[in-house]
């Protein structure tokens, strides 16, 4: 994959700088199986190795990392980016330091979680736009039941303009777990709601942003009940489900020919914060024609065991916040 021409990268950096005075930008993207090349004996990651089922090579890893860099540049280099399905610090360093993103610069926050495949959520952030003041992982696994999943990630910080922002990154259990996974998603949602309220109480002036791959649509119990939305866009406590304002004929993920939003952004903000925009990015290089169904779908890195050369089965979201 060719790198984005330097002139386009510099134009994106300049455009972002012109808007910095008023806007804080936060993106979320499940980048689907961003693994390193090494077999970690503690996790089930052996298929993503050069000798594994996926024949995951340095060339394929480089193509994926460069594709993520290209996409973030086309998104005007967000201040912070939550990432899902990243294996470890190595792949984050490859992205932040092994691409022209190092010129911005981006740094990262990551904790290993007990997920059996070894994939976690992480945050990359621009040190010129966001100063991290605290971070922690919050376990939502239950070892007594043999249930292990991705930790939640909380990152607290201050924008370049001195405003407080608290980020809560999520990757809830997939639907492959059936009814048991449904119960776990509901409980995790209740934990997220509580954490958002706690962060708001301890940071009254802050914007508290929870974003991630929730593996649930807005009308399913995890969000309708667990986040206490009840079919509305605002909970009784003032938590706003911003994803509801996105075009209904699209989604962040496509399943059996149907677009749906299973990636979401929630906001609980102090006085003076304004949502300028929440955008779903549908760049051509992220999409491919879907066989058997009309229209396009996300272009994945692998479709089953076949290398497709894309970046993810999810599309990225970008939130633009303004502090009045």
C-alpha positions as CSV (number, residue, x, y, z in Angstrom):
1,X,0.0,0.0,0.0
2,X,1.3,3.4,-0.9
3,X,1.7,6.0,1.7
4,X,-0.4,9.1,1.5
5,X,1.6,11.8,-0.3
6,X,3.4,14.1,2.1
7,X,1.6,17.2,0.7
8,X,-1.8,15.8,1.6
9,X,-0.6,14.9,5.1
10,X,0.7,18.4,5.7
11,X,-2.6,19.9,4.3
12,X,-4.5,17.7,6.8
13,X,-2.3,18.9,9.7
14,X,-2.8,22.5,8.6
15,X,-6.5,22.2,8.4
16,X,-6.7,20.6,11.8
17,X,-4.5,23.4,13.3
18,X,-6.8,26.1,11.9
19,X,-9.8,24.6,13.8
20,X,-7.9,23.9,17.0
21,X,-9.0,27.0,18.9
22,X,-12.6,26.0,19.3
23,X,-12.9,22.3,18.6
24,X,-11.9,19.0,20.3
25,X,-12.1,15.9,18.1
26,X,-12.5,12.4,19.3
27,X,-12.6,9.4,17.0
28,X,-13.5,5.7,17.6
29,X,-12.6,2.8,15.3
30,X,-12.5,-0.9,15.8
31,X,-9.6,-1.7,13.5
32,X,-10.2,-5.5,13.5
33,X,-7.4,-7.8,14.5
34,X,-4.4,-5.5,14.6
35,X,-2.0,-8.2,15.7
36,X,1.8,-8.3,15.8
37,X,3.7,-11.2,14.2
38,X,4.7,-13.1,17.4
39,X,2.8,-16.0,19.0
40,X,2.0,-15.1,22.6
41,X,1.7,-18.4,24.5
42,X,-0.7,-16.7,27.0
43,X,-3.3,-15.9,24.3
44,X,-5.1,-17.5,21.3
45,X,-3.3,-15.4,18.7
46,X,-1.4,-18.1,16.9
47,X,-3.5,-17.8,13.7
48,X,-2.2,-14.3,13.2
49,X,1.5,-15.3,12.8
50,X,3.5,-16.0,9.6
51,X,2.9,-19.7,10.1
52,X,-0.6,-19.4,11.3
53,X,-3.9,-20.0,9.5
54,X,-4.0,-16.3,8.3
55,X,-0.3,-16.3,7.2
56,X,0.0,-12.9,8.9
57,X,3.3,-11.4,7.6
58,X,5.3,-8.2,8.0
59,X,4.1,-7.0,4.6
60,X,0.4,-7.4,5.6
61,X,1.0,-5.7,9.0
62,X,2.7,-2.8,7.3
63,X,-0.1,-2.4,4.8
64,X,-2.7,-2.3,7.6
65,X,-0.8,0.2,9.7
66,X,-0.2,2.5,6.7
67,X,-3.9,2.2,5.8
68,X,-4.9,3.3,9.3
69,X,-2.5,6.2,9.1
70,X,-4.0,7.2,5.7
71,X,-7.5,7.1,7.1
72,X,-6.7,9.2,10.2
73,X,-5.1,11.7,7.9
74,X,-8.2,11.9,5.8
75,X,-10.1,12.5,9.0
76,X,-7.9,15.6,9.7
77,X,-5.8,13.9,12.4
78,X,-8.2,13.7,15.4
79,X,-7.0,14.9,18.8
80,X,-7.7,11.5,20.3
81,X,-8.6,8.2,18.7
82,X,-10.0,5.2,20.5
83,X,-9.0,1.9,18.9
84,X,-10.5,-1.5,19.3
85,X,-8.9,-4.9,18.7
86,X,-5.3,-3.9,19.1
87,X,-3.0,-6.6,20.5
88,X,-0.3,-4.7,22.3
89,X,2.1,-1.8,22.5
90,X,4.2,-3.0,19.6
91,X,1.4,-2.4,17.0
92,X,0.6,1.0,18.6
93,X,4.3,2.0,18.3
94,X,4.2,0.9,14.7
95,X,1.3,3.2,14.0
96,X,2.4,6.2,16.1
97,X,6.1,6.1,15.4
98,X,6.5,4.0,12.3
99,X,4.3,6.2,10.1
100,X,4.2,10.0,9.4
101,X,1.9,10.2,12.4
102,X,5.2,10.6,14.4
103,X,5.3,14.1,13.0
104,X,2.1,15.2,14.8
105,X,3.0,13.6,17.3
106,X,0.7,10.8,18.6
107,X,1.3,8.8,21.8
108,X,-0.8,6.0,23.2
109,X,-2.4,4.6,26.4
110,X,-2.9,0.8,26.5
111,X,-3.3,-1.9,29.2
112,X,-3.3,-5.6,28.6
113,X,-6.7,-7.2,29.3
114,X,-7.7,-10.8,30.1
115,X,-9.3,-11.3,26.7
116,X,-8.5,-14.8,25.5
117,X,-7.4,-13.6,22.0
118,X,-5.2,-10.9,23.6
119,X,-7.0,-8.0,21.9
120,X,-7.7,-4.8,23.8
121,X,-8.9,-1.2,23.5
122,X,-6.4,1.6,23.4
123,X,-6.2,5.4,23.0
124,X,-3.8,7.3,20.8
125,X,-3.7,11.0,21.4
126,X,-2.0,14.1,20.1
127,X,0.4,15.5,22.8
128,X,-0.1,19.0,21.3
129,X,-3.9,18.8,21.7
130,X,-4.5,16.6,24.7
131,X,-2.6,16.1,28.0
132,X,-3.3,12.9,29.8
133,X,-3.6,13.4,33.6
134,X,-4.8,9.9,34.6
135,X,-5.7,6.5,33.1
136,X,-6.8,3.1,34.3
137,X,-8.3,-0.1,33.1
138,X,-11.6,-1.3,34.6
139,X,-12.2,-5.0,34.6
140,X,-15.6,-6.3,33.5
141,X,-14.6,-10.0,33.4
142,X,-15.8,-12.6,35.9
143,X,-13.2,-15.3,36.6
144,X,-15.7,-17.2,38.8
145,X,-17.8,-17.8,35.7
146,X,-14.8,-18.3,33.3
147,X,-15.9,-15.1,31.5
148,X,-13.0,-13.0,30.2
149,X,-13.3,-10.0,28.0
150,X,-11.8,-6.7,27.1
151,X,-11.3,-4.2,30.0
152,X,-12.8,-0.8,29.8
153,X,-10.3,2.0,29.5
154,X,-10.7,5.3,31.2
155,X,-8.4,8.2,30.2
156,X,-8.7,11.6,31.9
157,X,-7.1,14.7,30.4
158,X,-7.0,18.4,29.5
159,X,-7.4,19.9,26.0
160,X,-5.0,22.5,24.6
161,X,-7.5,25.1,25.6
162,X,-7.6,23.9,29.3
163,X,-10.9,22.1,29.2
164,X,-11.4,18.8,31.0
165,X,-12.3,15.7,29.0
166,X,-12.8,12.2,30.3
167,X,-12.8,9.3,27.9
168,X,-14.3,5.8,28.4
169,X,-13.4,3.3,25.7
170,X,-15.4,0.1,25.2
171,X,-15.4,-3.2,23.3
172,X,-18.3,-5.3,24.7
173,X,-18.7,-9.0,24.1
174,X,-19.8,-10.1,20.6
175,X,-23.1,-11.8,19.9
176,X,-21.4,-15.1,19.2
177,X,-21.8,-15.8,23.0
178,X,-25.6,-16.0,22.7
179,X,-27.8,-15.3,25.7
180,X,-24.9,-15.4,28.1
181,X,-23.2,-12.6,26.1
182,X,-26.4,-10.7,26.2
183,X,-26.4,-10.8,30.0
184,X,-22.8,-9.7,30.1
185,X,-23.3,-6.8,27.8
186,X,-26.3,-5.6,29.9
187,X,-24.1,-5.7,33.1
188,X,-21.2,-4.0,31.3
189,X,-23.6,-1.3,30.1
190,X,-24.7,-0.6,33.7
191,X,-21.1,-0.4,34.7
192,X,-20.4,2.1,31.9
193,X,-23.4,4.3,33.0
194,X,-22.2,4.3,36.6
195,X,-18.7,5.2,35.6
196,X,-19.9,8.0,33.4
197,X,-21.9,9.4,36.3
198,X,-19.0,9.0,38.7
199,X,-16.7,10.8,36.3
200,X,-19.2,13.6,35.9
201,X,-19.5,14.0,39.6
202,X,-15.7,14.2,40.1
203,X,-15.2,16.5,37.0
204,X,-18.3,18.8,37.0
205,X,-17.0,20.9,34.1
206,X,-15.8,18.0,32.0
207,X,-17.1,16.4,28.8
208,X,-17.4,12.7,29.6
209,X,-17.3,10.7,26.4
210,X,-18.0,6.9,26.2
211,X,-17.3,5.4,22.9
212,X,-16.7,2.0,21.4
213,X,-17.9,-1.2,19.8
214,X,-20.9,-2.1,22.0
215,X,-22.0,-5.0,19.8
216,X,-25.5,-3.7,20.4
217,X,-28.0,-1.6,18.5
218,X,-29.8,1.3,20.3
219,X,-33.0,-0.7,20.7
220,X,-31.3,-3.8,22.3
221,X,-31.4,-4.3,26.1
222,X,-27.7,-3.4,26.7
223,X,-28.3,0.2,25.6
224,X,-32.1,0.6,26.1
225,X,-31.9,-0.8,29.6
226,X,-28.3,-1.0,30.6
227,X,-27.6,2.6,29.6
228,X,-31.1,3.6,30.6
229,X,-32.0,5.1,27.3
230,X,-35.4,3.4,27.0
231,X,-35.7,4.2,23.3
232,X,-34.8,7.9,23.8
233,X,-31.7,9.8,22.8
234,X,-31.2,11.1,26.4
235,X,-31.2,9.1,29.6
236,X,-32.9,10.5,32.8
237,X,-29.3,11.3,34.1
238,X,-28.6,13.4,30.9
239,X,-26.4,10.9,29.0
240,X,-26.9,11.5,25.3
241,X,-26.7,8.8,22.7
242,X,-25.2,10.7,19.8
243,X,-25.2,7.9,17.3
244,X,-29.0,8.3,16.9
245,X,-28.4,11.4,14.8
246,X,-26.5,9.5,12.1
247,X,-28.0,8.6,8.8
248,X,-30.3,5.6,9.2
249,X,-29.5,4.1,5.8
250,X,-25.9,3.5,6.9
251,X,-24.2,2.0,9.9
252,X,-20.8,1.3,11.4
253,X,-21.1,-2.4,10.6
254,X,-22.9,-4.5,8.1
255,X,-24.4,-8.0,8.8
256,X,-26.3,-10.2,6.3
257,X,-26.7,-7.2,4.0
258,X,-28.0,-4.8,6.7
259,X,-26.2,-1.8,7.9
260,X,-26.5,-1.2,11.7
261,X,-24.9,1.0,14.3
262,X,-23.2,-1.2,16.9
263,X,-20.4,1.3,17.5
264,X,-21.7,4.2,19.6
265,X,-20.8,7.5,21.2
266,X,-22.3,8.7,24.5
267,X,-21.9,12.1,26.0
268,X,-22.4,13.5,29.5
269,X,-21.2,17.0,29.4
270,X,-20.9,20.0,31.7
271,X,-22.4,23.3,30.9
272,X,-21.0,25.1,27.8
273,X,-20.2,22.0,25.7
274,X,-21.8,21.8,22.3
275,X,-21.8,18.9,19.8
276,X,-20.7,20.4,16.5
277,X,-20.9,17.1,14.6
278,X,-20.8,13.3,14.8
279,X,-19.7,11.8,11.5
280,X,-19.5,8.3,10.1
281,X,-16.6,8.0,7.6
282,X,-17.3,6.1,4.4
283,X,-14.1,6.6,2.4
284,X,-13.8,4.5,-0.8
285,X,-10.8,2.6,0.4
286,X,-12.7,1.4,3.4
287,X,-15.5,-0.2,1.3
288,X,-16.0,-2.9,-1.3
289,X,-18.9,-4.3,-3.3
290,X,-20.8,-6.9,-1.4
291,X,-21.6,-10.2,-3.2
292,X,-25.1,-11.6,-2.6
293,X,-26.4,-8.3,-1.3
294,X,-26.9,-4.9,-2.9
295,X,-24.4,-2.1,-2.2
296,X,-21.1,-2.0,-0.4
297,X,-19.7,-3.3,2.8
298,X,-16.6,-2.6,4.8
299,X,-13.5,-4.0,3.2
300,X,-12.0,-6.4,5.8
301,X,-8.4,-7.5,6.2
302,X,-9.6,-11.1,6.0
303,X,-12.9,-12.5,4.8
304,X,-12.7,-15.8,6.6
305,X,-9.2,-17.2,5.8
306,X,-9.0,-15.2,2.6
307,X,-6.8,-12.1,2.6
308,X,-8.9,-9.2,1.4
309,X,-6.4,-6.4,2.0
310,X,-8.8,-4.0,3.7
311,X,-8.6,-2.4,7.1
312,X,-11.7,-3.4,9.2
313,X,-15.2,-4.7,9.2
314,X,-16.2,-1.5,11.0
315,X,-16.3,2.1,9.9
316,X,-14.8,4.9,12.0
317,X,-16.8,7.6,13.9
318,X,-15.6,11.2,14.6
319,X,-17.1,13.5,17.3
320,X,-16.4,17.2,17.1
321,X,-17.0,19.0,20.4
322,X,-17.0,22.8,21.0
323,X,-16.6,24.5,24.3
324,X,-18.6,27.8,24.4
